[in-house]
């Protein structure tokens, strides 16, 4: 059964109750003849079985009621669908913004890491400069030590040569016995 036909059947029952009330003489309305929701008694209780209800009138009343309220209900349904769609869009946008904030937070962490890396890079550059300076100093010291060693060797060689010369000179200065002929 389609939703519209269920609504028509429900409305038909409602309008039959109203039709019965309208056919009663004025002042003779009893709770048994009141429409649904207006009495604590059952709607079927006390109904006269031999009353004729015009199905065409009930059908027209149901269609009239539907034609009166259905456009508003459809507009409300459309508005609710638009609101739901807008809510979905807003949720997606919100999720994107949250992910952007998370990225920003991770960027802050990355920035802190880069700052720390710069600090350690500067330390490494200073250590490298110190190592180059120490290398230059050790090279100069090695050259100086080599020169000093060469100078000492030269001085010792000169002293040795001087001693030999003095020894030779002394040897020459020492009296030689004359030869007998």
Secondary structure, DSSP 4 states (H G I P E B T S, - for coil): --HHHHHHHHHHHHHHHHHHHHHSPTT---GGGSPTTS-SS-TTTT--TT----HHHHHHHHHHHHHHHHHHHHHHHHHHHHHHHHHHHHHHHHHHHHHHHHHHHHHHHHHHHHHHHHHHHHHHHHHHHHHHHHHHHHHHHHHHHHHHHHHHHHHHHHHHHHHHHHHHHHHHHS--PPPP-
